[in-house]
Amino acid sequence: MTQPTTLGDSFVGWLVGGDRSWTFTVPFTGWRLEGRAVFLAVTALTILLLAGIGVALSRKRELHRRWTTWAIIIPAVGIPIWIGKGTTALLATLLGLQAIRELARMTRLPRPETILLCVLAVLYPLTAWQRPNMMALAPVMVLVCALPAVVAGDTADGVRRATLTGFASIWIPWSLAHLVVLWHDAFLIAFAAAAADVAAWTGGTGLKRFAWARRPLSPLSPNKTVGGLVGALAGAVVILTLLGHITLGLVVAVGVGGVLGDLLESMVKRAAGVKDAGDWLPGFGGLLDRVDSLLLVLPLAAVLG
């Protein structure tokens, strides 16, 4: 005999493999919006509103800052991605140019290297859009980044300049170009990374009564703890399941990649002796401080997801 399907069974079935392609008709216009983007938009806004209520009740400044970051990310990242690959490439370019500007000022990178990185901030997203196979030339471009120091004959600081520029060429413009590479899932991954970031803070705060959870992941940032990593992984599982796109690879990319991305930027800031990468976003530091987790999440998602 066939067992009747309960409401709980239906929900679990939808959660695991249900259709996330929704249709929405804009009131008074007759415009029809269709596809998974509608579901993602509704989900993102719903979670943002519900989280906002909790943040307001908590009266915790750090939670308010992170919620505001969400509110910035959703329209600023979502709208260009939803329009198409071309606007996504433009988004990646603008993010890359500002992040490079902050990095150059923070590390006192010479002008020739800064210009070279800005050129790559334009070329990598354009390449990902029009000639994605040529993204494989990234290792060659790392070597090209040594040219300014070589041409200048800089024996005193040339190695540092070349190393920093080569690293930055992969870390910022090449990584951000994966918004285009992953275009179909780019907003989903960016949203999941933001959610995992909040979950990391929650895990680090909520589990700090346990000794193992208080253990720092690195001396670079005592606030990045084992408890925070556990929270980030749990948050990645929950949000990716809700968005209907959970795989082991994406959980690792979002949960682990986001935390390591924060630590990577902490290393750069510690070396530069600064607290924030910039002041482009009042009260939140620089743009690089907001996208640091994505800089590792995106390429990891492309490989593992």
N, C-alpha and C positions, 0 to 999 in steps of 0.2 A: 504494500500500500504506500502511495506517495504521501510523504509528510507535508502538511501545509507550511507554506513559507511565512515566517513571522516578520514583523517590522524590523526586528533586530537583524535577522538574516539578510533582509533586503539592503539594509544600510551597510552591513559588512561587505556584502557583495559589491555594492557601488563603490565603497571606500577602496577596495582592493583592485577592482578592475572596471569600474563603471565609466559611462560615457561622460567626459568633461566638456563636450562640445555643446554650448548653449546658444540660444537665439534671444535677442532682445530688440524690441522695437522702440525707438526713441519717440516719446510722446509728442504729439502735435506736428511731427515732421514726416512720419512714415518711413524713416530710415530704419533698415534692418541690419543689426550687427550680429554676425554669426561666427561660430568656431570656439576653440578653446580659450582664445583671448578674452572672450566675454566672461567665462567662468573664472579665469585668473583675476580679472579686474574686480569682479564682484567679491571674490574670496579675499583679495588683498584689502579692499576697502572695508569689508566686514570685520576682518581681523584687526585692522587699524583702529576702527571705531571701538570695538570691544576692549582692545588693549588700552586705548586712550582713557576709557572709564576707570580701568584698574590703575593706570598711572596717576590719574587725578586723585584717586582715593588714597594712594600710597604716599603722595606728597614727597617722593624721593627725587631729588634733582637729577641723579644719574639716569634713572628710568625715564624721566621727562626728556632728557637729552637724546637718549636712544630712540624714544618714540618719535621725536621730531625728525631724527635722521630717517626713519621710515617714511614719514610724511613727505620728506624731500625726495627720497629715492623713488617712490611709487610713480608720481607724474613725470619727474625729470628723466627717469630711465624708461618707464613703461611706454609713454606716448611715442617717442622716436622708434622704439622697437616695434610697436604695433603698426606703425605706418609702413615700414619696409626696411629692406637691407641697406638702402642708400642712406636713410636717415639714421640708422643704427651705426653705420660707418662714420657719419658726421658726429654722432654722440661720442663714439670712441675717440675720435680725433680731438674734440674739444676737451674731454676728460684728460687725455694724454698730454695735451699742451699745457694745461694748468698744473697737472701733477709734476711735469718736468720743470716748469717754472719754479715750483716750490722746492723741488729736489736740488736744482741748480743753486738757488739762493742759500739753501740749508747747508750744502756741502761745498760752497764756493767753487763750483765747477766753472772752468774757463769758458769764455764765449764761444770759441769754435766747437767745443764738445756740446754745448747747450744747443747751438744751431743744428748740429747733426742730429741730436735726439729729437728736436722739434720736426725736422724733416721726416724722421722715421715715424713720428707720431701721426703724420699725414699719410705716409706711404703704406704702413702696415694695415690700417683699416681699409684703405683703398684696394690693397692687394687681396685682403681677405674677401672683399666684395667681388672683385673682378677676376682675380687670378689666384684662388685659394691654394693651389698646389705650390705656388712660389713662396708660401709661408715657410717652407722647408729651408729656405736660404738664410734663416735667422742666424745659424752659427757663423756663416760667412760675414754677415753684417757685424757680428761681435768683433771679428778681427778688423773689419774696416774702421771700427770705432777707435782703433789705436792710431790711425793715420794722422790726426791733428798733432798728437804728441810726437810722433815720428818725424813729421815734416818740420816741426818746430825744433827738433833736436833737443828735447827736454830730458836731460839725464837726471835732473834733480827730482822732478815730480812726475815724470812721464809714465812710469809704471802705475802709479796711483790713478792718474787721469784716465789712462787706457782701461784699467781694470774697472773703475767706477762707471765709466761710460758704457763699456761692454755689458756689464751687469745691468745697468739701468735700461739699456735698449731691449733687453728681454723682460725685465721686471715690469716696466710700464707700458710702452707702446705695443710690444708684441703680445703681452698678456691681454691688454684691453681690446686688441683686435679680435680676440676670441668672442667678444660680444657678437661680432658678425659671423664668425665660424659657427657659433652655437645659436644663430639667430632664432630658430624655431623654439628653442628652450631658454633663450637668454634671460628673459624677464623672470621666468620660473626660478632659474638658478640664482639670479641676483636677489630675488625676494626671499628665497630659502636661506641665502647667506646672511641677509639682514636679520631674519628670524633666529638663525643659529647664533648670531652675535648677541642678541638679547638673551637667548637661552644660556649662553656661556656666562654672562654676567649673573643671571639668576642662579645657575648652578654653583658658581663660585661663592656667591653670597649665602645661599640657602644651605650649602653643605659644609660651610667653614667650621661647624662645630666638630667635624670629624678630622682627626689629625692627617689622614691620608689625603683628604680633599684640600687641605691648606698647603700642601707641598707645591712650591713654585715649579713651573715647567722649565724655567730658565732664569738665571740671575738678571737677565736683561729687563724683565718685568715681573716683579714679585706679585703683581695682581693677576697675572696669568697662571692659574693653578690647575692641579689635576681635577678638582671639582668643577672648574670652568670648562675643561675639556669634556668631562662627562656630560655636563649640561648642554654643550654645543652638539655633541653626538645625539643626545636624546631629542633635542630640538630639531635636528636635521631629520631624524626618523619621523617625528610627528608631522612636520610641515611637508615633507616630501610625500608621505602617505596621503595627507589631506589633498595635496595637489595631484595625486594620482600618477606620480612619476618616481617611485622609490626603487632604487637599485643599490646594491652594496657599494658600487663604485661612486655613486653620487653622494651617499651618506659619508663616505670617507672624504670625498672632495669638498663637500660643504662643511662637515663637522670638523675634520682635522685641518683641512686647507685654510679655513677661516682663521683658526687660532694661530697657525703657523704664519699666516700672512701678517697678522698683528705683531707677532714677535719679530718678524723680518724687518718691519718698519721700525720697531723699537730699537733694533740693532743699529740701523742707519741714524736714527735720532740720537742715540747715546753717543755714537762716534762723532756726530756733529755738535753735541752738547746743547741740544735744544729740547724743549718739552713738546712743542707742536710743530708740524711741518710748515704751518703758515697761519694766517688769520683771515683767509678768504671767506670762511663761514663763521660769522661772529658768534662767539660762545662755544664753537665746536672745533676750533683749530682750522687746519687746512683741508683742502679737498683730498690730498693724499692720506690724511688721517681717516677719511670716510671710506675710501675705496681700497685701503690696504689689504683687507681680507679677500676682496674680489680678485686682486692681482695674482693670488695663488689658486683661488677657487676655480676661476675660469679655465685656465689651461689644464688643471687636474680633471675638471669635469669633461673636457674635450677628450682626454685620454682614457679616463676610467668610466665615464658615464655612458 
